[in-house]
Amino acid sequence: MSLSTDAASTAHDHHGFEPFKLADPFAAYKELREEEPVMFDERIGYFVVSRYADVKATFDDWQTFSSANAQAPIRPLGESAKRIMAEGGFTTYSGLSARVPPEHTRIRAVATKAFTPRRYKVLEPFIRENVNVLIDTMVAKGTEGNILTDIAWDLPTITIFTLIGVPQEMIGEVKEWAGSRAAITWGDLTDAEQEPHARNLVNYWNFCQKLVSDAKITPGDNLVTDLVNLQAAGDEITDHEIASFLYSLLFAGHETTTTLISNTLRELLTLPESYRAVTDDPKKIPGAIDEVLRISGSIFAWRRTAVVDAEIDGVKIPKGSNLLLLMASANRDPEVFTDPDRFDIERANARNHLSFGYGIHYCIGNLLGKLQVRIAVEELTRRLPQLRLAPDAQIEYGENLSFRVPTAVPVEFS
């Protein structure tokens, strides 16, 4: 039942919901949807929204529910981390996801001109070649592998580096910076634990600024040069805004795709008949990817803040309140998806998932991510039709407020 009073002042349990534990939260999500679809969780200071209709409507109503808190650390920065970042000149906060109109509208319009399907469609042969190189390397090591580290780790990073114009020898460094961004923004860290991540973010931000300045001196056939050229031609975007967009893209452009590739193979191999189905008929792969996005997307929750007094499902949301939108719960809402806990690669409405968000902040890179996953599955099923999960596979997930990332996807093949 829904609360009809101010939930912040009402004592209640949390229905099994643990904000940072994403290994198996689905029973808790079900109870939230049924018992308290808008619950105030005093442990994190957020209203937790779990039903599909409410999550979608909140995403869509950007005038009431701003994205300004989307990139804010869930645990406030300690004084030492603040000092490290201030002394290092760290001044970015978001590329697009935490910006609001009219600023968001202006920057996204410019970014969309550069971040086009044509720009990354020409990458398809390059992506396919890299997938096969990674498969070759995995197979050369024997009859066992790890989809996460052997395939999913490098592929999207190489792709986004090529798109942006970053040297591939920096993969390890940028992955480390991206990990720090996830940890400090969506993790549950002590002040001391934040410090090394704060140093990494300073290096990350300085690198993004250098990409912009370098593109003005030495243009290339890449996204940064496209943005710089649009700026020179009169489009309204600053160097700082371009660097901020790159700061977001260099994270979102590979971390979430690494996770999606890993989760797609994990889901397909958990039900071997699904893997056989896409092996026998590759035309089923796009539908399978949408079903993975529905049932096991890379991002389980995202944030908003109320800019005026509001109400969701009978619960009063005071101005200034923070909201945690459980997309992973919404994606299993039986009001929208029949038998929602069942993985079905031929589900007719799988594309109605909310894993890319909804409304004006819908993920700008969704097509590039899905393109890479499709090619990875096409080549793995073509070359390794007998691929299977390792029988003793114990797949775990790191603790995080938003990102459900497997620590490994061990496989066997002959």
Sequence and secondary structure as in RCSB ss.txt:
>XXXX:A:sequence
MSLSTDAASTAHDHHGFEPFKLADPFAAYKELREEEPVMFDERIGYFVVSRYADVKATFDDWQTFSSANAQAPIR
PLGESAKRIMAEGGFTTYSGLSARVPPEHTRIRAVATKAFTPRRYKVLEPFIRENVNVLIDTMVAKGTEGNILTD
IAWDLPTITIFTLIGVPQEMIGEVKEWAGSRAAITWGDLTDAEQEPHARNLVNYWNFCQKLVSDAKITPGDNLVT
DLVNLQAAGDEITDHEIASFLYSLLFAGHETTTTLISNTLRELLTLPESYRAVTDDPKKIPGAIDEVLRISGSIF
AWRRTAVVDAEIDGVKIPKGSNLLLLMASANRDPEVFTDPDRFDIERANARNHLSFGYGIHYCIGNLLGKLQVRI
AVEELTRRLPQLRLAPDAQIEYGENLSFRVPTAVPVEFS
>XXXX:A:secstr
    S GGG     TT  TT  SS HHHHHHHHHH SEEEETTTTEEEE SHHHHHHHHH TTTEESTTTTS SS
   HHHHHHHHHTT     SSTT  TTHHHHHHHHHHHHS HHHHHTTHHHHHHHHHHHHHHHHHT SEEEIIII
IITTHHHHHHHHHHT  GGGHHHHHHHHHHHHHHHHS   HHHHHHHHHHHHHHHHHHHHHHHHHHHS  SSHHH
HHHHHHHTT    HHHHHHHHHHHHHHTTHHHHHHHHHHHHHHHHSHHHHHHHHH GGGHHHHHHHHHHHH SB 
EEEEEESS EEETTEEE TT EEEEEHHHHTT TTTSSSTTS  TT TTGGG  TT  GGG  TTHHHHHHHHHH
HHHHHHHH TT EE TT    B   SSB  BS  EEE  
